[in-house]
Amino acid sequence: MSPPLVRWISRWRESADPHVGLDSLVAGAQPGASPERRLAWLRDLSAWVRADLGDNAEARASSSQSVRLKHLLGVLDRQPERRAAFAETLRAALGRSDAFDLLIETGMPREAGFLGEFVRRVFAKLLPEPPPTDLSELFVQVFPEREDSERVSGITTENWQGILALLGDGEGAADFRAGLSQAAGRAIEALAVQVCAETMPSVVRTRMRGDSAAPLAAWGLPEAARAFVVACAAGDEARRTQKGEVLRAVIGRSLMETEQAYTHLDDQGVSIGVVYQLERIRAQLQRAGELTELLAAPEHLPQVLPHFIASLIRDVHDHHSVRALLAQNFELAARKVVERSAETGEHYITRNRDEYREMLAHASGGGALLAVTTYVKFAISALNLPHFFGGVLDSLNYAATFVAVQLAGFTVATKQPAMTAPALAAQMKGLDDPARMDRFVEEVANLVRSQSASIFGNVFVCFPLTWLLGSLMSGLLGLNPVDAAKAAKTIDSISILGPTAFFAAFTGVLLWFSAILAGWADNWFAYRRLGPAIANHRRLVYVFGPSTMQRAGGFLSREIAGLTANISLGLMLGLVPVVFAFYGLPIEVRHVTLSSGLLAASVVTLGWGVASTAPFWLAVAGIALIGALNVGVSFALALQVAVRARDIEGIRRRSVYGAILRRMVRQPGLFLFPRKES
């Protein structure tokens, strides 16, 4: 590496932490310097204060920042002339920029919608920052890390009193304080007007108001804010306190109405656009409340100010983060998805012998239909179509079978895990209680047993029925859907020694994703109120009659999630391998029931003599592994999403796993077969 390149890299690294000493900072305080010089000085001061002292006894007692500020204030107290220049330079760097945008825009989404905000944040990550023109832009450069909020919070009240006293020294201190107070008052009024305007559109208003016809509390915010700001400007302490209490009450009621809107979203479906607007309204209300606290009690400024600045730092970095934006806007959508899945998943959990036998019967029906699907797949393969068209026909074959299974009331084993995981996550609270833990482990046993019953019903019916159908076609019609070479290749492709495990795990991901699409479709259907819209569509009612359309609307409301899951899964099983093959990636799918059908069809061609060979039993072991990975991967992914969407924290995972393992050791049969009923 050339010396100039090494020097440039070294200087680039040093630029993040310039290592400016305290003496240089004190000496470099020059009120008459250019704005650029003052900005560079302020950045150096911020870097010096934020730096960690390491293993320092005094820092351990409070914080590194408190120790540094105490030392800085002590140095300035011993040098009055330097103190005056330092204070004036600090006020010049802060006070000659407008604080209005800092108070109403910093940390707030700046665009009117999710997509625009997403694009803004991406470009902010990629493009260099321009020189700051106001305090809002300066703020981000002075506090470049989200962890700075913790550093600010850790500064002692004594140090904050010293900082405020430093800013209050000198001839320009009164104008500096007045300017900040006026900016805070104007920000409160602006935020109140913005919230009032943003709650006017019907898409927000109807959700915040619910069934009530009364006006929203947010509509009274501008009047309450104006009265409070006028009282602050008049200097009447009693009136300021009284008007501040009124404004805080209106803000509190507005926040409650915002929470009411979130409840409405949970009940009626989630829109990312509406969630984004509600998040903006909530952030503006919280900011208005914080500014009210600052102006209502100036005597408490050393205690209140650090929390306000720390909140600003968190907000500005959260609203510069693309990841935080995605997490914030998709949280409610994920919650709606898993709640729908949890409701559906309850139907897939068996808790007694009658339900276990019923699950076996439903799974047997699903296995029978998939036996027919196996031979349709071989017929499509025999056409020797181009890969894309063959994949399309395979997709239609799978999708039609899965929809038929749904409409007939049957079950496919691998469709259950992504539905049952959210139902299990709903019970993962309060597990510190031994009784709750015991019930949770019992539910895990019920769930595993239900999965076992479904796999048994699917595989133990699909395999013999596929063999029987193949034997009938071969013996009676002289048709042999599979030639010997293809049959041998099929058995090898299922072998546990090949890439079966990877393909089966990948199929588990597709199974999980189909459940996510199902939850999204159900939420979209509910949010758009398409069920009632279809049932009451004027022209459709005129053509087909009101009773027919009522049944159609009710059917789609009930079955849209299942139809989406089944159709999307069929399309993915058939087309995803084709798409990967286009890019030269030999990715395939392995579905446990379809694989058992393929093995049975191969036995028809090769005869039962193949059962005495090692490849056959390796394929049997491969089917067992496929079933475990199909179920395990989709269940694990669904459970993770459910736990995150329900905001479940503090679960003692080791104790949960330990309780499940102990139950497996003591009662292993309980996870496969139902217990005897008294």
Sequence and secondary structure as in RCSB ss.txt:
>XXXX:A:sequence
MSPPLVRWISRWRESADPHVGLDSLVAGAQPGASPERRLAWLRDLSAWVRADLGDNAEARASSSQSVRLKHLLGV
LDRQPERRAAFAETLRAALGRSDAFDLLIETGMPREAGFLGEFVRRVFAKLLPEPPPTDLSELFVQVFPEREDSE
RVSGITTENWQGILALLGDGEGAADFRAGLSQAAGRAIEALAVQVCAETMPSVVRTRMRGDSAAPLAAWGLPEAA
RAFVVACAAGDEARRTQKGEVLRAVIGRSLMETEQAYTHLDDQGVSIGVVYQLERIRAQLQRAGELTELLAAPEH
LPQVLPHFIASLIRDVHDHHSVRALLAQNFELAARKVVERSAETGEHYITRNRDEYREMLAHASGGGALLAVTTY
VKFAISALNLPHFFGGVLDSLNYAATFVAVQLAGFTVATKQPAMTAPALAAQMKGLDDPARMDRFVEEVANLVRS
QSASIFGNVFVCFPLTWLLGSLMSGLLGLNPVDAAKAAKTIDSISILGPTAFFAAFTGVLLWFSAILAGWADNWF
AYRRLGPAIANHRRLVYVFGPSTMQRAGGFLSREIAGLTANISLGLMLGLVPVVFAFYGLPIEVRHVTLSSGLLA
ASVVTLGWGVASTAPFWLAVAGIALIGALNVGVSFALALQVAVRARDIEGIRRRSVYGAILRRMVRQPGLFLFPR
KES
>XXXX:A:secstr
  HHHHHHHHHHHHHT     HHHHHHT  TTS HHHHHHHHHHHHHHHHS   S HHHHHS HHHHHHHHHHHH
HHT HHHHHHHHHHHHHHHHTS SHHHHHTTTS  SSSHHHHHHHHHHHHHS      SHHHHHHHHS STTHHH
HHHTS HHHHHHHHHHHT STTHHHHHHHHHHHHHHHHHHHHHHHHHHT SHHHHHHHHTT  S  GGGGHHHHH
HHHHHHHHHT HHHHHHHHHHHHHHHHHHHHHHHHHHHHHHHH   HHHHHHHHHHHHHHHHHHHHHHHHH GGG
HHHHHHHHHHHHHHHHHHTT HHHHHHHHHHHHHHHHHHHHHHHHGGG   SHHHHHHHHHHHHHHHHHHHHHHH
HHHHHHHTT  HHHHHHHHHHHHHHHHHHHHHTT   GGGSHHHHHHHHHTT S TTSHHHHHHHHHHHHHHHHH
HHHHHHHHHHHHHHHHHHHHHHHHHHS   SS HHHHHHHHHHH TTTTHHHHHHHHHHHHHHHHHHHHHHHHHH
HHTTHHHHHHT HHHHHHH HHHHHHHHHHHHHHHHHHHHHHHHHHHHHHHHHHHHHTT       HHHHHHHHH
HHHHHH GGGGGSHHHHHHHHHHHHHHHHHHHHHHHHHHHHHHHHTT     HHHHHHHHHHHHHH GGGGTS  
   
